[in-house]
Amino acid sequence: MPLSRLSLCLAAGLTFTALLPSLGTPALAQADVIAERRAGLKRMGEHSRAIKEILDNKGDLAGVAASARDMEGFFRTLPARFPPGSDKGDTKALPAVWSERATFEANAARTSELAARLASTAATGDGDASAAAFRELGQSCGTCHRSYRAR
């Protein structure tokens, strides 16, 4: 088999393999997406608490930068973690996540941007500016919780 044909076959096989997870049972996929987003959001809360402790104690801002970078990446993907149909089951997500989708996506993007700002500010070593950036990030998180999360 010529190399170009082999490459084509491998590419087709990899593409098919990448699609296999999406062919799973909807109920299992829904339960998984809810569990995954819940675990991710719990991790974001842990990052927030760790960042607050570092900032309150004038600790090493490298930890703040690392946590904020993880937060940036997570919040960039937040809307994808709420696919249609994942409003059923053990979730605290309010219907507004899906009915006000454009606003939800804009809030997630803003939160990701603020986490990136915190990461870059912390990387400079400026504790006061990092604390201000963290407050701004916290306000964005609070806005989303008030609008899209049941108590």
C-alpha positions in Angstrom: 0.0 0.0 0.0 1.5 3.4 -0.9 2.3 5.7 2.0 -0.3 8.3 1.0 -3.1 5.6 1.1 -1.8 4.3 4.4 -1.9 7.9 5.8 -5.4 8.3 4.5 -6.5 5.1 6.1 -4.9 6.0 9.4 -6.5 9.5 9.4 -9.9 8.0 8.7 -9.4 5.5 11.5 -8.4 8.2 13.9 -11.3 10.4 13.0 -13.7 7.5 13.5 -12.1 6.6 16.9 -12.4 10.2 18.0 -16.1 10.1 17.3 -16.8 6.9 19.2 -17.3 8.6 22.6 -20.2 10.7 21.1 -21.9 7.4 20.1 -22.5 6.3 23.7 -25.8 6.1 25.4 -27.4 9.5 26.0 -28.3 8.7 29.6 -24.8 7.8 30.5 -23.3 10.7 28.6 -25.7 13.1 30.4 -24.8 11.7 33.8 -21.1 11.9 32.9 -21.3 15.5 31.8 -23.1 16.6 34.9 -20.6 14.8 37.1 -17.7 16.2 35.1 -18.9 19.8 35.3 -19.7 19.4 39.0 -16.2 18.1 39.7 -14.7 21.0 37.6 -16.7 23.6 39.4 -15.7 22.1 42.7 -12.1 22.4 41.6 -12.7 26.1 40.7 -14.0 26.6 44.3 -10.9 25.0 45.7 -8.7 27.2 43.5 -10.6 30.3 44.8 -10.1 29.3 48.4 -6.4 28.6 47.8 -5.9 31.9 46.0 -7.7 33.8 48.8 -5.5 32.1 51.4 -2.3 33.0 49.5 -3.4 36.6 49.0 -4.5 37.0 52.6 -1.2 35.7 53.9 1.0 37.5 51.3 2.2 34.1 50.1 3.9 33.1 46.9 2.0 34.4 43.9 3.2 31.5 41.7 0.4 29.4 43.2 -2.1 32.1 42.4 -0.9 32.2 38.8 -1.1 28.5 38.4 -4.6 28.2 39.8 -5.8 31.2 37.8 -4.5 29.6 34.6 -6.5 26.4 35.3 -9.5 28.6 36.0 -9.0 30.4 32.7 -9.0 27.1 30.8 -12.0 25.7 32.6 -14.2 28.8 32.2 -13.3 29.0 28.5 -14.9 25.5 28.1 -17.8 26.1 30.6 -20.6 26.5 28.0 -19.7 23.2 26.4 -20.1 21.6 29.8 -23.8 22.4 29.7 -25.0 20.8 26.4 -28.7 20.6 25.5 -30.4 17.9 27.6 -28.0 18.1 30.5 -30.6 20.0 32.6 -32.1 16.8 33.8 -30.8 14.8 36.7 -28.8 15.8 39.7 -27.9 19.3 38.7 -28.2 22.7 40.3 -28.1 24.5 37.0 -31.1 26.8 36.4 -33.1 26.7 33.1 -31.6 30.2 32.3 -28.3 28.4 31.4 -30.1 27.2 28.3 -32.8 29.8 27.8 -30.4 32.7 28.1 -27.5 31.0 26.3 -25.9 34.0 24.7 -25.6 35.8 28.1 -24.4 32.6 29.8 -21.7 32.2 27.2 -20.7 35.9 27.5 -20.4 35.5 31.3 -18.3 32.4 31.0 -16.0 34.2 28.5 -15.7 37.2 30.8 -14.8 35.0 33.7 -12.2 33.2 31.6 -10.7 36.6 30.7 -10.6 37.7 34.3 -8.9 34.5 35.3 -6.3 35.1 32.6 -5.8 38.7 33.9 -5.3 37.3 37.4 -2.8 34.8 36.2 -0.8 37.5 34.4 -1.0 39.9 37.2 0.1 37.3 39.8 3.1 36.5 37.5 4.3 40.0 38.0 4.6 39.5 41.7 2.3 42.4 42.5 0.2 41.3 45.5 -2.1 44.3 45.6 -2.9 44.2 41.9 -3.4 40.4 42.2 -5.9 40.9 45.1 -7.8 43.5 43.0 -7.9 41.1 40.0 -9.1 38.3 42.3 -11.9 40.5 43.6 -13.0 41.2 40.1 -12.9 37.5 39.2 -14.9 36.7 42.3 -17.6 39.2 41.3 -17.9 37.5 37.9 -18.2 34.1 39.6 -20.9 35.5 41.9 -22.9 37.0 39.0 -23.0 33.6 37.3 -24.0 31.8 40.5 -26.8 34.3 41.1 -28.2 33.9 37.6 -27.6 30.3 36.7 -27.3 28.2 39.9 -30.1 27.0 42.2 -29.3 27.4 45.9 
